[in-house]
Each structure stands twice: as structure tokens, then as C-alpha cells.
Amino acid sequence: MFTGIVEDKGKVLRVEYRGLEKRLTLEMPKDLTGLQPGDSINVNGVCLTVVELQGRQIVLDLSQETLQKTILSELREGDQVNLEKALRLSDRLGGHLVTGHTDGIGVIAEKRKERDFIHLKIRVPTHVLKYIVPKGSIAVDGISLTVNNVEREEIRIIVIPDTLEKTTLIDKNVGARVNMEADILG
């Protein structure tokens, strides 16, 4: 389990193709420490297992299922990713409960800057939309965000400056695909 409060961004160093699967090597930020092989980590909204740890580099295996159901298949060397370590039962829950099991892929339909804030409209798959609650939470690429409004097959979200600084949302443009997970309480 996770909270959707992204701890930092990592960088994709290597993408290795292994038949229908992939292996990712990520460079971890200096502040994100304490990981061990076998630990879970949320990468752009997807729960993955650390298979190897080499200094500040972690190695992750992506199954065919993960590649088919998420946008992790689109990652390239040099891309940045949102990272969050698994929640401990003694931790504070700053966002909402996030499983890291992506429900579907959304598409950014509109992105508008207003002062330091970004207003997003995201087109959501129908099978996910039925679980989204206005004023509830949604995880977008692993980021816990508040749903301001639901309009047909789209949701509206306002992203605060602090979230923009700490996540990859600032780099996402109209047409970009994002991993989406509805709030399990919704």
C-alpha cells in the first residue's frame, strides 16, 4: 500500500527487453533511502518489487501484464518517474490509500496554467470512471489528487505548485497517457 504522496523523482537509466518482459534500472534520488531487495516501490502509480539494489540504482522487473495494463511500457532511458516507498502501518496517511494496481490508462485532454497552478482535464476509461467520486481522490501516475469535477468521460483536477515541483506532471502535455487508480474507498 501507498499514500499517493510522491517522495521524489527517479531517472530511468536502462531498459532491457527480455522477450515479452522488461527490466528497468532506475537512479534513485539521494533522499530516498532504506530500500532493500524484495521491497515494494510505487513507480508512476505501479507497485513494483525491487529485485536488485546497487548503490543508488534499483532494478525492477516488469511482467507482460504490467506492460500491457500500464504506461510503463512507454518508458525510455532518461525519462523521469514518480517514486514512493511502501507505506508502513505506523506512517501518517497524507494522501489516500493507493494499492499501486492501475485500473486503467487516462489521457490528458486539457492542460491550462493559472498562476502557479495547473488545471487538468483527463479523459478516463469508462470502466474506471464509474468508481470516481467528485471531491474524492484519484491516483494519477501514483500522485494522490482531488477530483474537482466529473463530466461525462472526463475529470477535472487542479494541481498545486508543490505537487508540480515534486512530480512528473509538469512535463506531461495534452495527449500524454497516465496511469490511473480510483480510490478504493470511492
C-alpha positions in Angstrom: 0.0 0.0 0.0 1.0 3.6 -0.6 -0.4 7.1 0.1 0.0 8.8 -3.3 2.3 11.3 -1.8 5.3 11.1 -4.2 8.5 11.2 -2.3 10.8 12.2 -5.2 11.5 11.6 -8.8 13.9 9.0 -10.2 15.5 8.6 -13.6 15.4 5.6 -16.0 19.0 4.6 -16.6 18.4 1.3 -18.5 15.5 -0.5 -20.2 16.3 -4.1 -21.0 14.0 -6.2 -23.2 13.6 -9.8 -22.0 11.2 -11.3 -24.5 7.8 -10.0 -23.6 9.0 -8.6 -20.3 11.3 -5.7 -19.4 13.9 -5.0 -16.7 14.2 -1.3 -15.6 17.2 0.2 -13.8 16.4 3.4 -12.0 18.6 6.0 -10.4 17.2 6.9 -7.0 17.4 10.3 -5.6 19.8 10.8 -2.6 16.9 11.3 -0.2 15.1 8.1 -1.0 17.0 5.6 1.1 16.3 2.4 3.1 15.1 0.2 0.2 16.1 -3.5 0.2 15.7 -6.2 -2.4 12.1 -7.6 -2.1 10.6 -4.2 -1.0 7.7 -2.7 -2.9 8.0 0.7 -4.6 5.4 2.7 -6.4 6.8 3.8 -9.9 4.4 6.1 -11.7 1.4 4.6 -9.9 2.5 0.9 -10.3 3.6 -1.3 -7.4 6.9 -3.0 -8.4 9.3 -5.2 -6.5 13.0 -4.2 -6.0 15.0 -7.2 -7.4 18.4 -5.7 -7.1 20.0 -2.8 -5.3 23.3 -1.3 -6.5 24.2 1.8 -4.6 21.6 4.4 -5.7 20.4 2.2 -8.5 17.4 -0.2 -8.2 16.5 -2.9 -10.7 12.8 -3.8 -11.3 11.2 -6.5 -13.4 8.1 -5.7 -15.4 5.8 -8.6 -16.4 3.9 -8.7 -19.7 0.7 -8.0 -17.7 2.2 -4.8 -16.2 3.4 -3.7 -19.7 0.0 -4.3 -21.2 -2.1 -2.6 -18.5 0.1 0.5 -17.7 2.2 3.2 -19.4 5.4 1.7 -18.0 5.9 0.1 -21.4 6.5 3.6 -22.8 9.4 4.4 -20.5 12.7 5.2 -22.2 16.2 5.8 -20.9 16.4 9.4 -19.4 12.7 9.6 -18.5 11.8 10.7 -15.0 9.4 8.7 -12.9 7.4 9.4 -9.7 8.6 7.3 -6.7 7.1 6.4 -3.4 8.2 3.8 -0.9 5.6 1.4 0.5 3.5 2.6 3.4 4.3 1.3 6.9 1.3 0.8 9.2 2.8 3.3 11.6 3.1 6.1 8.9 0.9 9.1 8.6 -1.6 8.8 5.7 -1.1 12.2 3.9 -2.9 11.3 0.7 -5.2 8.4 0.3 -4.8 4.6 0.2 -3.2 3.6 -3.1 -2.6 0.0 -4.0 -0.4 0.5 -7.0 -2.6 -1.7 -9.1 -3.5 0.5 -12.0 -7.2 0.5 -13.0 -6.7 2.0 -16.5 -4.9 4.5 -18.6 -6.2 8.1 -18.9 -5.3 10.7 -21.5 -4.7 14.4 -20.7 -7.3 16.2 -22.7 -6.6 19.8 -21.5 -3.8 21.4 -19.6 -4.1 25.1 -18.6 -1.8 27.1 -16.3 -3.3 29.6 -14.0 -0.7 31.5 -11.9 1.4 28.7 -10.3 -1.4 26.1 -10.6 -2.1 23.6 -13.4 -5.7 22.8 -14.3 -6.0 19.3 -15.9 -8.8 17.6 -17.7 -8.2 13.9 -18.0 -10.2 11.5 -20.2 -10.8 8.4 -18.2 -11.8 4.9 -19.4 -15.5 4.1 -18.7 -14.7 1.1 -16.6 -12.7 3.4 -14.2 -15.0 6.4 -14.3 -17.8 4.6 -12.5 -15.6 4.4 -9.4 -14.6 8.1 -9.3 -16.3 10.3 -6.8 -16.4 14.1 -7.2 -14.3 15.7 -4.4 -12.8 12.3 -3.8 -9.3 11.1 -4.5 -7.7 9.7 -7.6 -4.1 8.5 -8.2 -2.7 9.8 -11.5 0.8 8.3 -12.2 0.9 7.5 -8.5 0.0 11.0 -7.3 -2.9 11.4 -4.9 -5.1 14.2 -6.3 -8.5 15.6 -5.6 -11.2 15.2 -8.2 -12.8 18.6 -8.6 -15.5 17.6 -11.1 -16.6 14.6 -13.2 -18.0 15.5 -16.6 -19.1 12.6 -18.8 -15.8 10.7 -19.5 -13.5 13.3 -18.1 -12.4 14.5 -14.7 -11.1 17.9 -13.7 -8.1 18.3 -11.4 -6.2 21.3 -10.1 -2.5 20.6 -9.3 -0.8 22.8 -6.6 2.7 24.2 -7.1 4.3 21.9 -4.5 2.9 18.8 -6.3 4.1 20.1 -9.7 7.6 20.6 -8.3 7.9 17.1 -6.8 6.3 15.1 -9.6 6.5 14.5 -13.4 3.1 16.1 -14.0 4.7 19.4 -15.0 6.2 17.6 -18.0 3.0 16.0 -19.2 1.3 17.6 -22.2 -2.1 17.3 -23.8 -2.3 13.8 -25.3 0.0 12.3 -22.7 -1.1 9.0 -21.2 -1.2 8.5 -17.5 -1.8 5.5 -15.1 -5.0 5.9 -13.2 -6.2 4.2 -10.0 -9.6 5.0 -8.5 -9.8 5.5 -4.7 -10.7 2.1 -3.2 -13.0 4.0 -0.7 -14.9 5.5 -3.6 
